[in-house]
Amino acid sequence: MSSTITQIASDLNEKVDNKYALVLEIADLAKRLLEDARNKVDEDLFGTNGGATSLEKVIYQALIMKASEVDIGDGLIG
């Protein structure tokens, strides 16, 4: 998954003018996704959720969500 994350981030980096804003948006999105995952675990009364969400998975989800907003040209994402 690490190479996929790197490739998506690289593609986004090439398509966006303001890279600083991109990093902030992805970090904020990842933070919200992680908080949502933690809230779902807290709400799961029977403990059937399976535990914590990995940070790598949250970052991957945030990158995919952001990539869906930016046309990276290969047609695979977005």
CORRAZI-V172848 format. One record per residue. N is the residue number from 1. RES is the residue in one small letter. PSI is psi in radians with two decimals (999 if undefined). Layout:
# CORRAZI-V172848
n->N res->RES psi->PSI
n->N res->RES psi->PSI
This chain:
# CORRAZI-V172848
n->1 res->m psi->-0.49
n->2 res->s psi->-0.72
n->3 res->s psi->-0.57
n->4 res->t psi->-0.77
n->5 res->i psi->-0.79
n->6 res->t psi->-0.73
n->7 res->q psi->-0.77
n->8 res->i psi->-0.78
n->9 res->a psi->-0.70
n->10 res->s psi->-0.77
n->11 res->d psi->-0.75
n->12 res->l psi->-0.74
n->13 res->n psi->-0.66
n->14 res->e psi->-0.45
n->15 res->k psi->-0.19
n->16 res->v psi->2.36
n->17 res->d psi->-0.78
n->18 res->n psi->1.58
n->19 res->k psi->-0.56
n->20 res->y psi->-0.79
n->21 res->a psi->-0.66
n->22 res->l psi->-0.82
n->23 res->v psi->-0.76
n->24 res->l psi->-0.73
n->25 res->e psi->-0.75
n->26 res->i psi->-0.72
n->27 res->a psi->-0.73
n->28 res->d psi->-0.74
n->29 res->l psi->-0.77
n->30 res->a psi->-0.70
n->31 res->k psi->-0.78
n->32 res->r psi->-0.71
n->33 res->l psi->-0.72
n->34 res->l psi->-0.71
n->35 res->e psi->-0.72
n->36 res->d psi->-0.74
n->37 res->a psi->-0.71
n->38 res->r psi->-0.68
n->39 res->n psi->-0.66
n->40 res->k psi->-0.67
n->41 res->v psi->-0.73
n->42 res->d psi->-0.59
n->43 res->e psi->-0.27
n->44 res->d psi->1.73
n->45 res->l psi->-0.49
n->46 res->f psi->0.01
n->47 res->g psi->0.53
n->48 res->t psi->0.03
n->49 res->n psi->-0.47
n->50 res->g psi->0.11
n->51 res->g psi->-2.80
n->52 res->a psi->2.69
n->53 res->t psi->2.34
n->54 res->s psi->2.58
n->55 res->l psi->-0.65
n->56 res->e psi->-0.70
n->57 res->k psi->-0.69
n->58 res->v psi->-0.74
n->59 res->i psi->-0.73
n->60 res->y psi->-0.80
n->61 res->q psi->-0.73
n->62 res->a psi->-0.73
n->63 res->l psi->-0.75
n->64 res->i psi->-0.76
n->65 res->m psi->-0.74
n->66 res->k psi->-0.69
n->67 res->a psi->-0.51
n->68 res->s psi->-0.35
n->69 res->e psi->-0.32
n->70 res->v psi->2.28
n->71 res->d psi->1.90
n->72 res->i psi->0.03
n->73 res->g psi->-0.34
n->74 res->d psi->-0.13
n->75 res->g psi->-0.08
n->76 res->l psi->-0.55
n->77 res->i psi->2.39
n->78 res->g psi->999
